[in-house]
Amino acid sequence: MSSAHRILHGGFGRVALLDMDESLVPHAHSECHVLLKVSGEDTYFSVRDRRLPLTDRTAVLINAWEPHFYDHQHGAADTLILALYIEPSWLAALQNSLALSGRPDFFSNPCIELTPRLRHLVDQLIAALLSFGLVPQDKLEALLFDLLIEITEKHSDLHHLSRLRVGVASDFYDARVRRASQLILEHPQGEVDMAAIAQQCGLSRAHFFSLFKKNTGMTPQMYANIGKMQMAFRRLSDNRYGTLGNLSESLGFSEQGHFTRFFRRHIGASPSQYQKAIDDYSARAS
């Protein structure tokens, strides 16, 4: 059974050390996403309708909002995976142009070869995560930034995207889809009334579903699941929100078991096991 060994939450996003031995459902994240093998068997992720290898020599890069899933092979041994979910706003605070890492066309290639320099940076980060004590926040953020800069310089469309005129609406999404996306993420609790959202965007229900899938590669429900997982991650790292039963209810699940299955199918670990692995950096000074 898949499990979480260590989870770090903070302004940088999330860093997760995950022992994976079962596939996940297709899903997406609002952060740019980097996947690295730590140990175990070579494995695969599915991105852009391609089955991509995750090995000692390769990494998988997934854009913000890009649908993907973990494609564990039946009968294969488990793989320890380092998963980075990096907030574009955190990167932008360190280097303004990296705000573009929140675009769904930022990484040019979803599977890259690890150069000796990249492998060294990855190994430094892994060593910090495998240490016994808390990783100092300044050290953690420096390791993350150095790694992301190295990846970005060689494997993103940053320089091309930077030449786009700031303030001009992107043609990547239809304006009605952008509006619908905002409305969906604003209501992570319960079932989203997709017909009402379609109406607010001036679309029939059928046209709304078709246009949304064409623009984003996701169904509206898959997009709504992003909002639910975002809220779950935030609340699991904050003990003020009470029991898992309370969290499950606040997200609109009729039973806690339904929430547990939903969460496990998206991240690999159960909510309770994930929560026990969290080091929360959100309230600490850098």
Backbone bond lengths (Angstrom), bond angles and torsions (degrees), N, CA, C in turn:
res aa  C-N    CA-C-N  psi(-1)  N-CA   C-N-CA  omega(-1)  CA-C   N-CA-C  phi
1 M - - - 1.462 - - 1.523 109.29 -
2 S 1.328 117.07 133.17 1.460 121.74 179.76 1.524 110.14 -62.71
3 S 1.342 115.88 151.48 1.462 119.82 -178.74 1.520 109.61 -154.61
4 A 1.336 114.96 162.75 1.460 121.66 177.40 1.519 109.17 -101.35
5 H 1.343 116.89 124.36 1.461 121.17 177.17 1.517 111.15 -85.13
6 R 1.327 116.30 -43.30 1.462 119.86 -178.88 1.525 108.79 -155.25
7 I 1.335 116.14 136.41 1.450 122.43 179.69 1.524 108.36 -129.74
8 L 1.324 117.35 130.01 1.458 122.21 176.78 1.522 108.26 -117.22
9 H 1.334 116.52 123.04 1.463 122.63 177.91 1.515 109.21 -112.15
10 G 1.317 117.51 142.52 1.460 120.56 175.83 1.511 110.84 -178.00
11 G 1.325 116.41 -170.53 1.452 120.68 178.42 1.513 112.92 -61.26
12 F 1.336 116.96 -22.92 1.466 121.79 177.79 1.519 112.44 -73.33
13 G 1.310 117.41 -15.55 1.458 121.86 -175.72 1.516 110.28 118.29
14 R 1.337 115.87 -127.67 1.465 120.12 179.06 1.523 109.55 -137.42
15 V 1.321 115.04 144.18 1.456 122.53 172.25 1.518 106.24 -125.25
16 A 1.330 116.86 125.62 1.458 120.17 -173.40 1.518 111.08 -130.58
17 L 1.321 115.13 132.08 1.451 122.39 173.24 1.526 106.31 -104.65
18 L 1.333 116.37 108.13 1.462 122.13 -169.08 1.521 110.99 -120.35
19 D 1.310 116.01 130.75 1.461 122.18 175.05 1.524 106.61 -95.63
20 M 1.338 117.26 108.56 1.457 121.13 -168.68 1.530 112.06 -112.09
21 D 1.333 115.20 129.70 1.469 119.66 174.86 1.524 111.81 -141.83
22 E 1.339 116.83 19.58 1.465 120.82 175.89 1.527 108.95 -149.31
23 S 1.323 115.50 146.84 1.460 120.77 -177.33 1.526 111.52 -68.53
24 L 1.333 115.38 158.92 1.454 122.50 174.95 1.522 109.79 -111.66
25 V 1.324 116.38 161.50 1.461 120.95 176.26 1.524 109.20 -75.93
26 P 1.336 118.72 156.30 1.469 119.69 173.15 1.525 110.25 -57.76
27 H 1.334 115.34 133.71 1.456 120.78 -176.96 1.522 108.80 -157.69
28 A 1.321 116.65 179.43 1.465 121.36 178.91 1.520 108.40 -149.10
29 H 1.343 115.98 169.76 1.462 122.74 -179.93 1.529 108.93 -134.20
30 S 1.322 115.86 155.60 1.466 119.74 176.67 1.522 111.81 -80.43
31 E 1.340 117.46 -12.59 1.461 122.37 179.86 1.531 110.77 -96.29
32 C 1.333 117.33 159.57 1.460 119.31 168.01 1.529 107.12 -73.89
33 H 1.310 116.32 146.02 1.463 122.03 -162.38 1.526 109.07 -130.32
34 V 1.339 116.68 125.49 1.463 122.10 178.89 1.526 107.95 -122.63
35 L 1.335 116.84 130.82 1.457 122.41 -177.99 1.519 109.75 -118.67
36 L 1.336 115.23 130.53 1.462 121.50 -175.45 1.526 109.44 -135.10
37 K 1.309 116.01 138.88 1.459 119.77 176.39 1.529 109.34 -82.00
38 V 1.344 116.00 135.16 1.461 121.69 176.00 1.524 110.03 -100.21
39 S 1.339 116.78 -50.28 1.462 121.17 179.85 1.521 108.90 -162.70
40 G 1.336 115.42 174.77 1.461 119.91 179.51 1.515 112.38 92.79
41 E 1.322 115.12 -157.55 1.459 121.43 -174.40 1.523 111.46 -81.72
42 D 1.330 116.58 145.22 1.462 120.15 171.03 1.527 108.71 -57.87
43 T 1.338 116.50 146.62 1.457 118.77 -175.10 1.528 109.89 -144.17
44 Y 1.338 117.24 -167.13 1.459 120.56 -172.31 1.526 111.37 -144.02
45 F 1.341 114.18 148.03 1.457 122.00 167.76 1.529 107.85 -124.01
46 S 1.310 115.28 148.93 1.464 120.43 177.31 1.527 108.83 -104.38
47 V 1.345 115.77 119.80 1.461 122.90 -179.22 1.530 107.80 -140.70
48 R 1.325 116.36 134.86 1.480 121.66 178.72 1.527 110.87 54.63
49 D 1.334 115.61 39.80 1.468 122.16 179.08 1.521 112.73 61.43
50 R 1.334 115.97 25.82 1.461 120.95 176.90 1.526 109.22 -124.98
51 R 1.315 116.28 141.61 1.462 122.40 177.57 1.524 106.95 -92.64
52 L 1.337 116.38 111.43 1.461 121.61 -169.86 1.519 110.78 -109.74
53 P 1.337 117.57 136.49 1.462 120.28 -178.22 1.526 112.46 -80.56
54 L 1.324 114.98 139.33 1.459 121.91 171.36 1.516 106.90 -114.46
55 T 1.339 116.17 110.90 1.455 121.80 -172.74 1.528 109.63 -135.71
56 D 1.330 116.65 -176.52 1.466 120.80 175.41 1.525 111.86 -63.67
57 R 1.327 116.75 -21.79 1.475 121.11 -174.38 1.518 113.52 -109.80
58 T 1.346 117.48 -3.29 1.467 119.98 -178.61 1.522 111.19 -130.44
59 A 1.320 115.28 154.88 1.466 122.88 173.45 1.524 107.78 -127.45
60 V 1.314 116.26 155.42 1.456 121.89 176.68 1.526 108.41 -111.49
61 L 1.339 116.56 127.81 1.458 123.54 -179.47 1.524 108.93 -111.10
62 I 1.322 116.10 128.26 1.463 120.81 -177.07 1.516 108.60 -127.05
63 N 1.304 116.26 126.52 1.453 121.03 -179.22 1.530 111.53 -69.58
64 A 1.315 115.50 156.70 1.454 119.83 169.14 1.525 109.08 -55.83
65 W 1.320 115.69 136.90 1.469 123.69 176.74 1.527 113.38 70.82
66 E 1.320 117.80 11.50 1.471 120.15 -177.52 1.532 110.13 -94.62
67 P 1.321 118.72 120.91 1.469 120.83 179.68 1.528 111.58 -63.47
68 H 1.333 115.55 142.20 1.460 121.74 -179.97 1.523 108.05 -163.09
69 F 1.323 116.50 169.87 1.462 118.84 171.50 1.521 110.00 -157.01
70 Y 1.318 114.16 155.88 1.463 121.01 176.43 1.517 107.88 -79.68
71 D 1.332 116.06 126.25 1.470 122.25 -173.45 1.522 109.21 -111.21
72 H 1.331 115.75 72.59 1.463 120.08 -179.91 1.524 109.93 -70.94
73 Q 1.321 116.28 134.03 1.454 121.33 -177.63 1.523 110.95 -86.12
74 H 1.322 115.31 133.46 1.466 121.35 -178.02 1.528 110.45 -56.81
75 G 1.324 115.71 128.37 1.454 120.64 178.15 1.517 114.44 87.61
76 A 1.330 117.83 -8.93 1.462 120.52 -179.44 1.527 110.15 -76.72
77 A 1.328 116.04 152.60 1.467 120.92 175.79 1.526 109.66 -71.16
78 D 1.339 115.83 170.97 1.455 119.20 -177.71 1.526 111.38 -77.62
79 T 1.331 114.95 164.97 1.463 122.72 179.49 1.518 108.64 -132.03
80 L 1.326 116.86 131.71 1.460 121.15 173.62 1.528 107.22 -87.41
81 I 1.319 115.64 119.70 1.469 122.27 -172.39 1.519 110.28 -118.92
82 L 1.328 115.74 135.98 1.456 122.23 171.33 1.525 107.58 -98.07
83 A 1.324 115.90 116.17 1.458 121.37 -177.86 1.523 109.63 -114.07
84 L 1.328 116.10 123.21 1.462 122.26 178.89 1.522 108.94 -107.45
85 Y 1.324 116.25 129.69 1.460 122.74 175.51 1.528 105.01 -122.22
86 I 1.323 117.36 96.97 1.463 121.54 -167.45 1.526 110.79 -103.13
87 E 1.337 114.94 124.85 1.459 121.44 -178.32 1.528 111.07 -69.99
88 P 1.332 117.30 123.95 1.477 119.71 177.11 1.530 112.95 -57.53
89 S 1.341 117.41 -34.36 1.465 119.92 -178.99 1.527 110.98 -66.48
90 W 1.334 117.19 -34.33 1.471 120.65 177.44 1.531 110.12 -68.14
91 L 1.322 116.55 -44.62 1.460 120.25 177.26 1.527 111.11 -62.46
92 A 1.332 116.17 -40.35 1.465 120.11 -177.73 1.517 111.63 -65.57
93 A 1.349 117.41 -32.21 1.458 120.47 178.65 1.531 111.32 -67.13
94 L 1.331 116.03 -25.49 1.458 120.95 179.25 1.523 112.17 -91.34
95 Q 1.329 115.88 -32.98 1.472 121.44 176.89 1.517 107.06 -151.57
96 N 1.320 116.11 112.14 1.459 121.63 -168.56 1.527 114.12 -52.60
97 S 1.319 117.62 -40.55 1.468 120.65 -176.39 1.517 112.88 -64.36
98 L 1.335 116.96 -19.62 1.462 119.96 -178.10 1.523 112.99 -76.02
99 A 1.320 117.88 -0.22 1.467 120.16 169.03 1.518 110.16 -58.29
100 L 1.337 115.58 -25.47 1.466 120.88 179.60 1.532 112.54 -68.36
101 S 1.333 117.72 -10.90 1.468 119.94 177.18 1.519 111.80 -66.92
102 G 1.329 117.72 -10.66 1.458 120.82 175.16 1.510 114.20 -84.91
103 R 1.339 117.18 -0.85 1.472 120.44 178.71 1.528 110.74 -82.94
104 P 1.343 116.47 148.51 1.464 119.19 178.99 1.522 114.47 -79.31
105 D 1.348 117.42 9.81 1.466 120.73 176.48 1.528 110.32 -128.77
106 F 1.327 116.70 28.42 1.467 120.98 -173.72 1.527 111.91 -75.44
107 F 1.323 117.47 -55.22 1.467 120.78 178.54 1.524 109.39 -78.72
108 S 1.323 115.45 129.24 1.459 119.68 -176.48 1.524 113.09 -80.78
109 N 1.327 116.89 -28.81 1.470 121.10 -177.07 1.519 108.47 -133.35
110 P 1.333 118.80 127.05 1.464 119.71 -176.29 1.521 114.84 -77.88
111 C 1.328 118.81 -10.05 1.462 120.71 178.96 1.528 108.77 -135.75
112 I 1.327 116.70 125.22 1.462 120.45 -175.24 1.527 110.94 -127.23
113 E 1.318 115.31 154.85 1.461 121.50 172.26 1.526 108.71 -83.42
114 L 1.317 116.67 137.63 1.457 121.03 178.11 1.527 109.56 -84.44
115 T 1.326 116.51 116.54 1.459 121.38 174.34 1.533 108.47 -71.89
116 P 1.331 117.65 164.90 1.476 119.03 175.16 1.526 112.48 -55.32
117 R 1.328 117.55 -38.51 1.462 121.19 178.36 1.533 111.15 -63.62
118 L 1.334 116.56 -46.50 1.462 120.22 178.85 1.520 111.26 -64.13
119 R 1.331 116.61 -42.95 1.462 120.51 -179.80 1.527 110.31 -60.44
120 H 1.338 116.37 -38.79 1.461 120.59 178.75 1.534 110.69 -63.85
121 L 1.330 117.14 -44.10 1.461 120.65 179.97 1.526 111.02 -65.48
122 V 1.321 116.05 -40.38 1.467 120.67 177.26 1.525 110.52 -61.91
123 D 1.322 116.62 -45.31 1.465 120.73 -178.55 1.523 111.73 -64.35
124 Q 1.329 117.69 -35.03 1.466 120.67 176.36 1.528 111.16 -63.15
125 L 1.333 115.90 -42.46 1.461 120.39 179.52 1.528 110.71 -67.15
126 I 1.322 116.74 -42.88 1.466 120.66 178.57 1.527 110.42 -60.78
127 A 1.329 117.40 -43.59 1.465 121.27 -179.81 1.523 110.69 -60.03
128 A 1.335 116.84 -39.80 1.466 120.25 178.93 1.532 110.79 -64.76
129 L 1.325 116.55 -40.70 1.467 120.58 -178.43 1.521 112.07 -70.59
130 L 1.322 117.03 -29.66 1.459 120.73 -178.89 1.524 112.57 -85.86
131 S 1.338 116.57 -3.16 1.458 119.59 177.28 1.528 109.50 -71.41
132 F 1.337 115.69 160.09 1.463 120.01 -174.72 1.521 112.64 -74.09
133 G 1.317 117.30 -44.83 1.461 120.46 -173.14 1.515 112.97 -85.94
134 L 1.336 114.68 -178.32 1.455 120.60 174.95 1.522 110.04 -64.99
135 V 1.306 116.06 139.97 1.459 120.82 175.36 1.529 107.36 -81.11
136 P 1.337 119.48 123.05 1.470 119.53 177.90 1.525 110.67 -54.58
137 Q 1.326 115.80 136.71 1.456 119.40 -173.51 1.525 112.50 -61.31
138 D 1.326 117.98 -40.51 1.460 119.17 -179.34 1.524 110.99 -64.44
139 K 1.337 116.82 -37.19 1.463 120.33 177.41 1.524 110.67 -67.34
140 L 1.333 116.48 -45.09 1.459 120.76 179.93 1.527 111.24 -59.50
141 E 1.330 116.35 -47.61 1.462 119.53 -177.34 1.525 111.52 -67.44
142 A 1.321 117.55 -34.81 1.461 120.22 176.91 1.523 110.89 -65.55
143 L 1.338 117.20 -42.28 1.465 120.99 178.43 1.518 110.97 -63.20
144 L 1.324 116.45 -43.89 1.470 120.66 179.74 1.525 111.24 -63.96
145 F 1.336 116.48 -44.92 1.461 119.56 -177.06 1.527 110.97 -66.46
146 D 1.319 117.93 -44.27 1.466 120.60 179.25 1.530 110.91 -59.70
147 L 1.336 116.39 -41.40 1.463 120.33 179.90 1.521 111.07 -66.82
148 L 1.325 117.06 -45.53 1.474 120.09 -178.58 1.521 111.77 -66.99
149 I 1.322 117.53 -36.68 1.464 120.16 177.53 1.526 110.00 -63.75
150 E 1.322 117.02 -44.03 1.462 120.78 -179.70 1.529 110.81 -61.88
151 I 1.324 116.75 -41.67 1.466 120.67 178.53 1.524 110.20 -67.97
152 T 1.323 116.23 -45.20 1.463 121.61 -176.13 1.530 111.95 -62.26
153 E 1.325 116.22 -43.12 1.461 119.87 -177.61 1.525 112.30 -61.07
154 K 1.311 117.00 -32.24 1.463 120.25 -173.61 1.526 114.33 -105.84
155 H 1.333 117.83 -20.40 1.464 118.74 -168.57 1.521 114.35 -134.31
156 S 1.338 117.14 21.35 1.454 119.37 176.44 1.520 109.63 -125.35
157 D 1.343 115.11 169.67 1.459 121.17 174.48 1.524 110.46 -97.81
158 L 1.335 116.37 30.43 1.460 121.27 -174.89 1.524 112.74 -54.83
159 H 1.321 117.40 -48.76 1.462 119.49 -173.78 1.531 111.27 -68.60
160 H 1.329 116.66 -36.12 1.465 119.58 176.14 1.529 110.33 -67.78
161 L 1.336 116.80 -46.20 1.454 120.46 -177.84 1.521 111.51 -66.02
162 S 1.327 117.24 -31.49 1.463 121.07 -179.36 1.522 112.12 -64.39
163 R 1.325 116.44 -21.24 1.469 120.01 -179.88 1.524 111.90 -82.53
164 L 1.346 116.95 -8.70 1.458 119.07 176.69 1.523 109.30 -66.41
165 R 1.292 117.27 146.68 1.453 121.14 -178.68 1.516 110.27 -71.62
166 V 1.313 116.14 120.27 1.461 120.88 178.85 1.522 109.31 -65.56
167 G 1.333 116.76 136.92 1.452 120.95 177.74 1.513 113.34 96.75
168 V 1.326 118.04 -13.00 1.452 120.76 176.78 1.515 108.43 -87.32
169 A 1.316 116.52 130.41 1.466 120.48 -178.11 1.522 110.17 -58.85
170 S 1.320 115.62 133.66 1.459 120.46 179.53 1.520 110.01 -68.17
171 D 1.328 116.19 143.44 1.467 119.42 175.13 1.526 110.76 -92.27
172 F 1.337 116.50 9.82 1.464 119.63 -177.30 1.515 110.51 -67.23
173 Y 1.337 117.16 -40.33 1.454 121.88 177.32 1.519 109.53 -118.83
174 D 1.319 115.10 145.03 1.452 121.60 168.67 1.533 107.97 -61.42
175 A 1.326 117.53 141.98 1.464 121.08 -177.89 1.522 111.80 -58.16
176 R 1.333 116.55 -34.56 1.471 119.48 179.58 1.528 110.80 -68.52
177 V 1.323 116.97 -33.05 1.457 120.42 177.43 1.528 110.03 -71.55
178 R 1.333 117.28 -38.37 1.460 119.63 175.88 1.529 110.58 -60.06
179 R 1.325 116.42 -42.78 1.468 121.22 178.35 1.530 110.53 -63.24
180 A 1.305 116.71 -45.40 1.469 120.72 -179.90 1.526 110.98 -63.44
181 S 1.334 116.56 -40.38 1.462 120.88 179.62 1.522 110.78 -59.39
182 Q 1.329 116.43 -43.02 1.456 120.93 179.36 1.523 110.47 -63.67
183 L 1.324 116.89 -44.81 1.459 120.54 -178.89 1.525 111.44 -63.31
184 I 1.317 117.06 -38.84 1.465 120.71 -179.44 1.516 110.99 -65.51
185 L 1.341 117.32 -46.63 1.462 120.63 -177.31 1.525 112.35 -70.09
186 E 1.319 117.43 -21.46 1.463 120.70 178.55 1.523 112.41 -74.10
187 H 1.318 117.85 -11.79 1.465 121.06 -175.57 1.535 110.69 -131.85
188 P 1.357 116.63 70.81 1.463 119.06 -178.82 1.522 113.83 -75.05
189 Q 1.345 117.41 -14.51 1.461 119.69 -177.77 1.527 110.51 -83.53
190 G 1.329 115.79 135.32 1.446 120.76 173.93 1.514 113.75 70.23
191 E 1.321 114.01 -169.49 1.460 120.63 178.37 1.523 109.53 -81.83
192 V 1.326 116.30 133.95 1.460 121.34 178.74 1.523 108.79 -82.93
193 D 1.332 116.23 133.08 1.461 121.58 177.95 1.528 108.30 -80.75
194 M 1.330 115.91 90.94 1.459 120.46 -175.05 1.533 111.90 -66.77
195 A 1.323 116.71 -32.74 1.470 119.59 178.79 1.526 110.41 -64.18
196 A 1.345 116.56 -39.69 1.463 120.37 179.42 1.531 110.68 -68.01
197 I 1.329 116.63 -39.12 1.461 120.05 178.19 1.527 110.60 -65.34
198 A 1.326 116.53 -42.08 1.470 120.39 176.80 1.519 110.46 -57.54
199 Q 1.324 115.33 -43.04 1.464 120.32 -178.88 1.526 110.71 -64.87
200 Q 1.336 117.33 -42.06 1.464 120.44 178.94 1.527 111.96 -63.36
201 C 1.332 116.23 -25.21 1.464 120.87 -179.60 1.524 112.07 -95.86
202 G 1.333 116.33 5.99 1.456 120.44 176.86 1.511 114.33 73.62
203 L 1.334 116.93 30.28 1.458 121.40 -177.23 1.525 110.68 -126.49
204 S 1.327 115.87 150.79 1.455 119.01 168.86 1.527 108.31 -71.40
205 R 1.317 117.30 160.45 1.463 119.93 -178.38 1.529 111.22 -59.66
206 A 1.339 115.96 -44.28 1.466 120.37 -177.95 1.528 111.14 -65.16
207 H 1.344 116.34 -43.33 1.472 119.75 179.40 1.520 110.61 -66.40
208 F 1.327 116.50 -38.54 1.456 121.15 178.30 1.528 111.47 -59.07
209 F 1.329 117.65 -49.17 1.460 120.95 -179.49 1.525 110.82 -62.55
210 S 1.327 116.75 -42.24 1.463 120.94 -179.08 1.528 111.50 -65.94
211 L 1.330 116.78 -45.43 1.469 121.15 -178.36 1.531 110.73 -68.02
212 F 1.328 117.23 -38.97 1.457 120.98 -179.82 1.531 110.41 -63.48
213 K 1.317 116.90 -45.74 1.459 120.44 -179.55 1.532 110.69 -66.19
214 K 1.315 117.06 -39.69 1.463 120.78 179.85 1.527 111.04 -63.27
215 N 1.331 117.85 -39.57 1.462 122.09 -176.31 1.518 113.08 -79.53
216 T 1.322 117.78 -39.77 1.462 120.98 -169.95 1.528 114.12 -108.04
217 G 1.338 117.17 -17.85 1.460 119.64 -173.87 1.517 112.44 79.69
218 M 1.342 116.98 1.27 1.462 122.48 -178.95 1.520 110.75 -121.15
219 T 1.322 116.02 155.52 1.452 120.21 166.19 1.531 108.06 -77.45
220 P 1.324 117.89 157.89 1.470 118.75 175.54 1.524 112.82 -57.17
221 Q 1.343 118.12 -34.32 1.459 119.87 179.86 1.524 111.54 -67.95
222 M 1.336 117.63 -39.36 1.461 119.76 176.22 1.524 109.74 -61.15
223 Y 1.315 116.50 -37.99 1.463 120.41 178.12 1.526 110.43 -66.55
224 A 1.325 116.72 -40.29 1.464 120.48 177.61 1.525 111.20 -62.24
225 N 1.329 116.61 -33.58 1.462 120.09 178.77 1.532 111.93 -63.93
226 I 1.342 116.77 -29.51 1.474 119.96 175.69 1.522 109.72 -59.78
227 G 1.341 116.47 -45.02 1.454 120.61 179.30 1.518 112.42 -61.79
228 K 1.321 117.06 -40.93 1.465 120.59 178.44 1.526 111.22 -63.98
229 M 1.320 116.21 -43.82 1.465 119.16 -179.83 1.526 111.23 -67.94
230 Q 1.330 118.08 -37.33 1.461 120.83 177.30 1.528 110.79 -59.09
231 M 1.340 116.05 -46.23 1.457 119.55 179.20 1.521 110.78 -65.69
232 A 1.329 117.10 -40.22 1.470 120.51 179.29 1.521 110.70 -61.26
233 F 1.330 117.81 -45.73 1.469 120.84 179.44 1.529 110.98 -59.84
234 R 1.333 116.63 -45.67 1.467 120.23 -178.82 1.525 110.87 -60.72
235 R 1.305 116.75 -45.60 1.464 120.36 -173.92 1.525 112.60 -77.39
236 L 1.311 117.63 -28.52 1.457 119.40 176.97 1.526 111.38 -67.79
237 S 1.329 117.01 -25.35 1.468 120.48 179.19 1.523 112.33 -90.52
238 D 1.342 117.07 -1.04 1.465 121.68 -176.77 1.525 108.92 -125.41
239 N 1.321 116.91 107.93 1.461 121.64 -175.59 1.526 114.26 -67.23
240 R 1.335 117.97 -8.57 1.463 119.99 -178.75 1.521 112.48 -69.05
241 Y 1.329 117.47 -16.02 1.456 119.70 -173.53 1.521 113.43 -90.64
242 G 1.336 118.31 8.71 1.451 120.86 170.15 1.513 114.46 78.15
243 T 1.311 116.06 -147.10 1.454 122.88 -169.82 1.521 111.99 -79.74
244 L 1.321 114.26 165.43 1.466 119.34 174.31 1.521 110.70 -64.94
245 G 1.314 115.79 -29.93 1.460 119.11 176.03 1.519 111.48 -62.82
246 N 1.338 116.18 -41.17 1.470 120.20 177.04 1.521 111.27 -64.64
247 L 1.342 116.07 -41.66 1.459 120.15 178.83 1.524 110.47 -63.99
248 S 1.318 116.15 -44.77 1.458 120.73 178.91 1.526 111.07 -57.72
249 E 1.331 115.74 -45.60 1.464 120.61 -179.55 1.520 111.39 -65.14
250 S 1.341 116.81 -40.53 1.467 120.25 -178.48 1.521 112.08 -65.84
251 L 1.328 116.74 -24.95 1.466 120.79 178.28 1.521 112.54 -90.00
252 G 1.323 117.07 0.57 1.458 120.84 174.22 1.514 115.82 91.28
253 F 1.335 117.69 13.57 1.459 120.13 178.49 1.527 109.58 -86.73
254 S 1.315 116.38 134.09 1.466 120.53 -177.32 1.520 112.10 -71.69
255 E 1.334 117.33 -25.43 1.458 121.55 178.26 1.534 108.90 -139.22
256 Q 1.329 115.77 148.55 1.457 120.07 179.48 1.517 111.46 -61.80
257 G 1.337 117.55 -35.16 1.460 121.03 179.02 1.513 112.62 -60.44
258 H 1.339 116.89 -33.82 1.465 120.32 178.37 1.535 110.28 -67.30
259 F 1.329 115.49 -40.78 1.461 119.50 176.95 1.519 111.11 -64.45
260 T 1.338 116.97 -42.98 1.466 120.53 179.74 1.521 111.11 -59.14
261 R 1.324 117.30 -44.21 1.477 120.17 178.53 1.519 111.00 -64.55
262 F 1.333 116.79 -43.25 1.463 121.62 178.52 1.528 110.48 -58.50
263 F 1.324 116.83 -47.96 1.462 121.96 -177.56 1.526 110.58 -65.04
264 R 1.326 117.14 -46.90 1.460 120.42 -178.63 1.522 111.71 -62.09
265 R 1.315 117.80 -37.22 1.467 120.65 -178.34 1.522 111.74 -71.39
266 H 1.343 117.94 -16.62 1.467 121.48 179.36 1.522 113.57 -98.64
267 I 1.354 118.00 -27.26 1.464 119.21 -174.86 1.526 112.61 -126.49
268 G 1.337 117.79 -21.28 1.463 120.25 177.40 1.509 114.34 106.58
269 A 1.342 117.56 -28.60 1.459 121.89 -179.40 1.524 109.67 -109.68
270 S 1.327 116.89 158.39 1.461 120.64 174.51 1.531 108.73 -74.98
271 P 1.338 118.64 157.53 1.470 119.86 179.14 1.527 112.80 -58.94
272 S 1.325 117.80 -40.74 1.468 120.00 -178.04 1.522 110.93 -67.30
273 Q 1.321 116.90 -41.42 1.466 120.40 -179.62 1.528 110.58 -69.81
274 Y 1.326 116.60 -38.87 1.463 122.32 177.15 1.529 109.87 -61.40
275 Q 1.343 116.55 -45.27 1.457 121.34 -177.49 1.524 111.91 -61.90
276 K 1.328 117.08 -37.71 1.465 121.13 -179.31 1.524 112.14 -67.41
277 A 1.336 117.57 -20.43 1.469 121.51 -176.22 1.518 113.26 -93.88
278 I 1.352 118.56 -1.21 1.464 121.81 -170.97 1.525 112.74 -82.55
279 D 1.334 115.80 130.21 1.457 123.72 161.94 1.530 105.85 -105.10
280 D 1.320 117.16 117.79 1.461 121.40 -174.80 1.521 110.27 -98.26
281 Y 1.335 116.66 116.85 1.460 123.07 -179.70 1.529 112.36 -101.42
282 S 1.313 117.72 1.76 1.461 120.31 -169.95 1.525 112.99 -65.10
283 A 1.333 117.91 -29.30 1.453 120.38 -177.32 1.520 112.94 -99.72
284 R 1.349 116.96 0.99 1.455 119.71 -176.62 1.527 111.12 -91.63
285 A 1.269 116.54 145.53 1.478 121.05 174.78 1.504 108.79 -76.74
286 S 1.345 116.02 143.69 1.453 119.85 178.24 1.522 110.02 -70.14
